């Protein structure tokens, strides 16, 4: 068995003859992945942990995250309040748990939207003629020159005045600013796949551009899409945290960035848990997605597969 096949099988468990129970096969595959890529496995555990927290937040939060009680204002960490309380007596642990929903929604929503439009535009850019190529080159250059933070602040302000969901406006704006870089990456990958013999053979047998893109090019670009999306997600989470840090995040909703800056800035010298709890949460989430994304890149990127 070649090294490339072995590396692929370690994650997807592609052994042709294996009569063991399905659970045993998957456990073996995960164990092999953990041994060969411990950082990737560690990152995957962190990602899974925060995904579970986000999905089951209403059942996991020990106290209502919106409940205020001045009687327990600035309470230190205890069995009742795991990470203490903030300046109005809200439970920080519950707000961190609910904040995972907002941060992961923004991150995943941004990655999905920018990935969909970036993939479509990138593959079309690789296939359609010189006129479209010149137009897309101009659009991508202009899109990459847009200042992300300024657009996010403007979108947040417009959303507040128009009474539109600020979370939705953040996702749309982040997707718009990030899809141009995604488009350029996928266009390069699509051009490389298009030059392969099996695509040229399909075109010579009469396959149109749409059929060739959908049946041959897109499936071969899919691993790159998965890898780049995984690595882009923590950047979107950091962007939301940074926007909340500046005071332009979703008002009234538990947000890691808002807790780290707006709520902890005035009190962190005396109540340090108000600062380190959201800061550590953001750092762990970003680190987990980066470790997991690096492992996925090693497994799925044909240029790196089998090199580690």
C-alpha positions as CSV (number, residue, x, y, z in Angstrom):
1,X,0.0,0.0,0.0
2,X,1.4,3.4,-0.9
3,X,1.9,6.1,1.6
4,X,-0.8,8.3,0.0
5,X,-3.4,5.5,0.2
6,X,-2.4,4.8,3.9
7,X,-2.8,8.5,4.7
8,X,-6.3,8.6,3.2
9,X,-7.4,5.4,4.9
10,X,-6.4,6.7,8.3
11,X,-9.2,9.2,8.2
12,X,-11.8,7.6,6.0
13,X,-11.1,3.9,6.9
14,X,-11.1,2.7,3.3
15,X,-9.7,-0.8,3.9
16,X,-11.4,-3.1,1.3
17,X,-12.0,-6.1,3.6
18,X,-12.9,-5.4,7.1
19,X,-15.6,-7.5,8.8
20,X,-15.4,-5.8,12.1
21,X,-18.4,-4.0,13.5
22,X,-18.9,-0.4,12.3
23,X,-18.3,1.1,15.7
24,X,-15.0,-0.8,16.1
25,X,-13.9,0.3,12.6
26,X,-14.6,4.0,13.3
27,X,-13.0,3.8,16.8
28,X,-9.9,2.3,15.2
29,X,-9.9,5.0,12.5
30,X,-10.2,7.8,15.1
31,X,-7.6,6.3,17.3
32,X,-5.2,6.1,14.3
33,X,-5.9,9.7,13.5
34,X,-5.3,10.7,17.1
35,X,-1.9,8.9,17.2
36,X,-0.7,10.3,13.9
37,X,-2.0,13.8,14.2
38,X,-2.4,14.6,17.9
39,X,-2.8,18.3,17.5
40,X,-5.5,17.8,14.8
41,X,-7.3,15.4,17.1
42,X,-7.0,17.8,20.0
43,X,-8.4,20.6,17.8
44,X,-11.3,18.3,16.7
45,X,-12.2,17.6,20.4
46,X,-12.3,21.3,21.1
47,X,-14.4,22.0,18.1
48,X,-16.8,19.2,18.9
49,X,-17.0,20.5,22.5
50,X,-18.1,24.0,21.6
51,X,-20.5,22.7,18.9
52,X,-22.2,20.6,21.6
53,X,-22.3,23.6,23.9
54,X,-23.8,25.8,21.2
55,X,-26.5,23.2,20.2
56,X,-27.6,22.3,23.7
57,X,-27.1,25.7,25.4
58,X,-30.6,25.9,26.8
59,X,-30.1,22.6,28.7
60,X,-26.4,23.2,29.7
61,X,-26.6,26.7,31.0
62,X,-27.0,26.5,34.8
63,X,-28.7,29.9,35.1
64,X,-30.7,32.2,32.7
65,X,-27.9,34.2,31.0
66,X,-30.2,37.3,30.9
67,X,-31.2,37.2,34.6
68,X,-29.8,40.2,36.6
69,X,-29.3,40.2,40.3
70,X,-27.5,43.0,42.1
71,X,-27.4,40.9,45.2
72,X,-24.7,38.6,43.6
73,X,-23.0,41.4,41.7
74,X,-19.3,40.6,41.1
75,X,-19.6,37.2,42.8
76,X,-16.5,35.1,42.6
77,X,-16.4,31.7,41.0
78,X,-18.3,29.1,43.0
79,X,-20.4,26.0,42.7
80,X,-23.4,28.2,42.0
81,X,-21.7,30.5,39.6
82,X,-18.9,28.5,37.9
83,X,-17.1,31.5,36.5
84,X,-18.5,34.2,38.8
85,X,-20.9,37.0,37.8
86,X,-20.6,40.3,36.0
87,X,-21.3,43.9,37.1
88,X,-25.1,43.4,37.1
89,X,-25.1,39.9,38.6
90,X,-25.5,37.9,35.4
91,X,-23.9,34.4,35.4
92,X,-20.8,34.5,33.2
93,X,-20.7,30.7,32.6
94,X,-24.3,30.8,31.2
95,X,-23.4,33.8,29.0
96,X,-20.3,32.0,27.7
97,X,-22.4,29.0,26.8
98,X,-25.0,31.1,25.0
99,X,-22.3,33.2,23.4
100,X,-21.0,30.1,21.6
101,X,-24.2,30.1,19.6
102,X,-23.7,33.6,18.3
103,X,-19.9,33.2,17.6
104,X,-20.3,29.8,15.8
105,X,-23.3,31.0,13.9
106,X,-21.4,34.0,12.6
107,X,-18.4,31.9,11.8
108,X,-20.3,29.1,10.0
109,X,-22.7,31.4,8.3
110,X,-19.8,33.4,6.9
111,X,-17.9,30.4,5.7
112,X,-21.0,28.8,4.1
113,X,-22.1,32.0,2.3
114,X,-18.7,33.0,1.1
115,X,-17.9,29.4,0.1
116,X,-21.0,29.0,-2.0
117,X,-20.6,32.3,-3.9
118,X,-16.8,32.0,-4.0
119,X,-17.0,28.5,-5.5
120,X,-19.6,29.5,-8.1
121,X,-17.7,32.6,-9.2
122,X,-14.3,30.9,-9.0
123,X,-15.3,27.9,-11.2
124,X,-17.1,30.2,-13.7
125,X,-14.1,32.4,-13.8
126,X,-11.9,29.5,-14.7
127,X,-14.3,28.4,-17.5
128,X,-15.8,31.4,-19.2
129,X,-14.1,33.5,-21.8
130,X,-11.8,36.4,-21.7
131,X,-14.5,39.0,-21.3
132,X,-15.7,37.4,-18.1
133,X,-12.0,37.0,-17.0
134,X,-11.3,40.7,-17.3
135,X,-14.5,41.6,-15.4
136,X,-13.8,39.1,-12.6
137,X,-10.2,40.3,-12.3
138,X,-11.5,43.8,-11.8
139,X,-14.2,42.8,-9.3
140,X,-11.8,40.6,-7.2
141,X,-9.2,43.3,-7.1
142,X,-11.8,45.9,-5.9
143,X,-13.3,43.4,-3.5
144,X,-9.9,42.6,-1.9
145,X,-9.3,46.3,-1.4
146,X,-12.4,46.8,0.6
147,X,-11.7,47.6,4.3
148,X,-13.4,44.8,6.3
149,X,-13.7,46.6,9.6
150,X,-15.1,49.8,8.2
151,X,-17.8,47.9,6.2
152,X,-18.7,45.9,9.3
153,X,-19.1,49.0,11.4
154,X,-21.3,50.7,8.7
155,X,-23.4,47.6,8.3
156,X,-23.9,47.3,12.0
157,X,-25.0,51.0,12.3
158,X,-27.4,50.6,9.3
159,X,-28.9,47.4,10.8
160,X,-29.5,49.2,14.1
161,X,-31.2,52.2,12.5
162,X,-33.3,50.0,10.1
163,X,-34.2,47.5,12.9
164,X,-32.6,44.7,11.0
165,X,-30.9,41.8,12.7
166,X,-27.4,42.8,13.4
167,X,-26.2,39.2,13.4
168,X,-27.6,38.8,9.9
169,X,-25.9,42.0,8.7
170,X,-22.6,40.9,10.2
171,X,-22.8,37.5,8.4
172,X,-23.7,39.1,5.1
173,X,-21.0,41.7,5.3
174,X,-18.3,39.3,6.4
175,X,-19.3,36.9,3.6
176,X,-19.2,39.7,1.0
177,X,-15.7,40.9,2.0
178,X,-14.3,37.3,2.2
179,X,-15.7,35.8,-0.9
180,X,-13.3,37.6,-3.2
181,X,-10.3,35.9,-1.8
182,X,-12.1,32.6,-1.8
183,X,-13.0,33.2,-5.5
184,X,-9.4,33.7,-6.5
185,X,-8.3,30.6,-4.6
186,X,-11.0,28.4,-6.2
187,X,-10.4,29.8,-9.6
188,X,-6.7,28.7,-9.5
189,X,-7.7,25.3,-8.3
190,X,-10.4,25.0,-11.0
191,X,-7.9,26.0,-13.7
192,X,-5.5,23.3,-12.5
193,X,-8.2,20.6,-12.5
194,X,-9.5,21.7,-15.9
195,X,-6.1,21.0,-17.5
196,X,-6.2,17.4,-16.4
197,X,-6.6,14.7,-19.1
198,X,-9.9,13.3,-17.8
199,X,-11.6,16.8,-18.0
200,X,-10.1,17.4,-21.5
201,X,-11.4,14.0,-22.5
202,X,-14.9,14.8,-21.3
203,X,-14.9,18.1,-23.2
204,X,-13.7,16.4,-26.4
205,X,-16.6,14.0,-26.1
206,X,-19.0,16.9,-26.1
207,X,-19.5,17.7,-22.4
208,X,-20.6,21.3,-22.1
209,X,-19.1,23.8,-19.7
210,X,-21.9,23.4,-17.1
211,X,-21.6,19.6,-17.2
212,X,-17.8,19.6,-17.0
213,X,-17.8,22.1,-14.1
214,X,-20.5,20.2,-12.1
215,X,-19.4,16.6,-12.8
216,X,-15.6,16.8,-13.1
217,X,-14.2,20.1,-11.8
218,X,-16.3,20.8,-8.7
219,X,-15.8,17.4,-7.1
220,X,-12.1,17.7,-7.4
221,X,-12.0,21.2,-5.9
222,X,-14.2,20.0,-3.0
223,X,-11.2,19.0,-0.7
224,X,-9.8,22.5,-1.1
225,X,-13.2,24.0,-0.2
226,X,-13.4,21.9,3.0
227,X,-9.8,22.8,4.0
228,X,-10.1,26.6,3.3
229,X,-13.5,26.8,5.0
230,X,-12.2,25.1,8.1
231,X,-9.2,27.5,8.3
232,X,-11.3,30.6,7.5
233,X,-13.9,30.0,10.2
234,X,-11.8,31.1,13.2
235,X,-11.1,34.4,11.3
236,X,-14.8,35.1,11.1
237,X,-15.2,34.3,14.8
238,X,-12.4,36.8,15.6
239,X,-14.0,39.4,13.4
240,X,-17.2,39.2,15.3
241,X,-15.4,39.3,18.6
242,X,-13.4,42.4,17.4
243,X,-16.6,44.1,16.3
244,X,-18.2,43.5,19.7
245,X,-15.0,44.7,21.3
246,X,-15.5,48.0,19.6
247,X,-19.1,48.2,20.7
248,X,-20.7,47.4,17.4
249,X,-21.8,43.8,18.0
250,X,-25.3,42.5,18.5
251,X,-26.9,44.5,21.3
252,X,-28.5,42.5,24.1
253,X,-27.1,39.2,23.1
254,X,-24.4,37.3,25.0
255,X,-21.3,37.7,22.9
256,X,-17.7,36.6,23.7
257,X,-16.2,39.7,22.2
258,X,-18.7,41.9,24.1
259,X,-18.0,40.1,27.4
260,X,-14.2,40.4,26.8
261,X,-14.3,44.1,26.1
262,X,-17.4,46.1,26.9
263,X,-18.4,44.3,30.1
264,X,-14.9,43.5,31.5
265,X,-12.9,46.6,30.5
266,X,-13.8,48.7,33.6
267,X,-13.6,45.9,36.2
268,X,-10.9,43.4,35.1
269,X,-8.3,44.7,37.6
270,X,-10.5,43.7,40.5
271,X,-12.6,40.9,38.9
272,X,-10.1,39.1,36.7
273,X,-12.5,36.3,35.9
274,X,-14.6,38.7,33.8
275,X,-11.7,39.1,31.4
276,X,-10.0,35.7,31.4
277,X,-13.1,33.6,31.0
278,X,-14.2,35.0,27.6
279,X,-10.6,35.6,26.5
280,X,-9.7,32.0,27.1
281,X,-12.9,30.8,25.4
282,X,-12.1,32.8,22.2
283,X,-8.5,31.6,22.3
284,X,-9.4,27.9,22.7
285,X,-12.1,28.0,19.9
286,X,-9.7,29.7,17.4
287,X,-6.9,27.3,18.3
288,X,-9.2,24.3,18.0
289,X,-10.3,25.2,14.5
290,X,-6.8,26.0,13.4
291,X,-5.4,22.7,14.6
292,X,-8.3,20.8,13.0
293,X,-8.0,22.8,9.8
294,X,-4.3,22.0,9.5
295,X,-5.0,18.3,10.0
296,X,-7.7,18.4,7.3
297,X,-5.3,20.2,4.9
298,X,-2.7,17.5,5.4
299,X,-5.3,14.8,4.7
300,X,-7.3,16.3,1.9
301,X,-4.9,18.5,0.0
302,X,-3.4,16.4,-2.8
303,X,-0.2,18.4,-2.7
304,X,0.4,17.6,1.0
305,X,-1.2,14.2,1.3
306,X,1.3,11.6,2.4
307,X,4.0,14.1,3.3
308,X,3.5,13.7,7.1
